[in-house]
Amino acid sequence: MNVLRRPRSLLRREHGPDDEVPLVFAGSASPRLTAAICREVGVEVAPSEVVRFSEGTLFVRVLENVRGRSVYLVQSTVFPTNANFMELLFWIDAFSRASADSVTVIVPYFSYAKGDKKDEPRVSIRARVCADAIEAAGADRVVTLDLHAPQIQGFFRIPVDDLYAMPYLCRAIERENLGNPVVVSPDAGFAKRARRFAQRLGAPLAIADKVREGHGGTSEVVEIIGEVAERGAVVVDDFTISAGTLVEAAEQLVARGARSVTAVVTHGVFGAGSMERLDSSPIQRLITTDSIETQPVEFSDRVTVISVAPLFAEAIRRIHNRESISVLFAE
């Protein structure tokens, strides 16, 4: 039996009466991000515990009185995906049964977002099942980051805030001082979002023509549409697992005269073999966020991680103070 404990806060900062202070809890998938968010908000991480029994089941316990309080739980849902998703549901249920006034779940990476449609016979729309489960468990609001399929917001009947990492990623790109950059979408499907990067950076857009076969996660870049010669190419995407598409795009870009290649993804999922693939590729730098912190690989020196804790902290402040969060969607 493995017990994860988080210490009880020794200090309450001055926010007003205790019942006006947001209670921010860390799921076991996101302790470092939660701590960073709490530093930004100016509160301590609320105490809790997770027990993992030998047969694989989970037990969660809230170690703080949440009756009538506004609760915020931070939990990514990957590595291990299903265990972390079940833990998320158990936390929501625990807070609801403990009479929390509201439960806002902050899901930095929503792993089943790729399952947003029934594109072949006799398959599940997995994202809809997850949305129904989160609602049924008792969540009042969901805050997430760069959903793979933004229409998933419509799967919920509760408010969903899909925040954008783009401003943070663009600042990181600008710090690279690439000079004469071109933004590259890894496929036609991401072109609309890639165009927003290009507009923000004042750069042209190119598109990689990609062919994907089946569900294996591999694809092949067969053509680059746009002018990339003598430019610093910036390949942007919402996530990568194997880094295969990024590497193939990079090889095609270099073959067409790109001066350098930088990859930028919101969610660095990074499965086994991804770092070796990255290190042997033309990609000089891969920039990602800290939305995931449980990857099974050790990061390459080429990986730069930027924090989105300030973004989530500002969302918590505005939700808690009943202020508009539309400013967080400004592009």
TAZI-V776945 format. One line per field, one symbol per residue. burial: # if it has 24 or more other ideal C-beta (glycine too) atoms within 12 Angstrom, else .. A space follows every 10 residues. Layout:
BEGIN
burial->???
END
This chain:
BEGIN
burial->.....#.... .......... ########## ########.. #.####.### .......### .###.#..## #########. #.######## ######.#.# .######### ######.... ....####.# #.###.#### ########## .##.##.#.# ########## .###.#.#.. #######..# #.######.# #.######## ........#. #..###.#.. ########## ########## ####.#.#.# ########## #..##.##.. ########## #####.#..# .######### ########## ....#..#.. .
END
